[in-house]
Amino acid sequence: MKEREVEAKRLVGKKQVRGKVYEYEYYTLPLNLYIPKSMVEKFGKKYTLQVDEDTGTITIKPRNG
């Protein structure tokens, strides 16, 4: 099992619908993993990413302190 420390990256997207431009923000981790904004607001931007190569399971845990 591989384990590493990662930080969520804030991205701002723009979408045009019927002539109006809408902006939205979202957070991603390495390996193109989406992380909900509510989770970033609750636990912060730093996480521990565990990848189990045998089963293909990815676990994301908030980093303490």
C-alpha positions in Angstrom: 0.0 0.0 0.0 1.4 3.4 -1.0 0.7 6.4 1.2 1.4 10.1 0.5 0.6 13.6 1.7 -1.4 15.7 -0.8 -3.0 19.1 -1.0 -6.3 20.0 -2.6 -6.1 22.4 -5.5 -8.9 25.0 -6.0 -10.0 25.4 -9.6 -12.5 27.9 -11.0 -14.6 26.8 -14.0 -16.7 28.9 -16.4 -19.7 27.7 -18.4 -21.8 29.6 -20.9 -25.5 28.8 -20.9 -27.9 30.7 -23.2 -25.7 33.7 -23.4 -24.9 33.9 -19.6 -21.6 33.0 -18.1 -21.6 31.1 -14.9 -18.6 30.5 -12.6 -18.2 27.7 -10.2 -15.3 26.4 -8.0 -14.3 22.9 -7.2 -11.4 21.1 -5.6 -9.2 18.3 -7.0 -6.4 16.0 -5.6 -3.7 14.3 -7.6 -4.8 11.4 -9.8 -7.7 13.6 -11.0 -9.8 12.9 -7.9 -12.7 15.3 -7.2 -13.2 16.3 -3.5 -16.4 18.0 -2.4 -16.2 21.7 -1.4 -17.9 20.9 1.9 -15.1 18.5 2.8 -12.5 21.1 2.2 -14.4 23.6 4.3 -14.7 21.1 7.1 -11.2 19.5 7.2 -8.9 21.9 5.3 -6.8 21.4 2.1 -4.3 18.8 3.4 -5.1 15.1 3.1 -3.4 11.6 3.2 -3.9 9.6 0.1 -3.6 5.8 0.4 -3.6 3.6 -2.7 -3.9 -0.2 -2.3 -2.4 -1.6 -5.6 -3.7 -5.1 -4.9 -7.4 -4.2 -4.7 -7.3 -0.9 -6.6 -8.8 0.9 -3.6 -8.1 4.6 -3.0 -8.7 6.1 0.5 -8.6 9.8 1.3 -8.2 10.8 4.9 -7.9 14.3 6.4 -4.4 15.1 7.8 -4.5 15.8 11.5 -2.9 19.0 12.7 
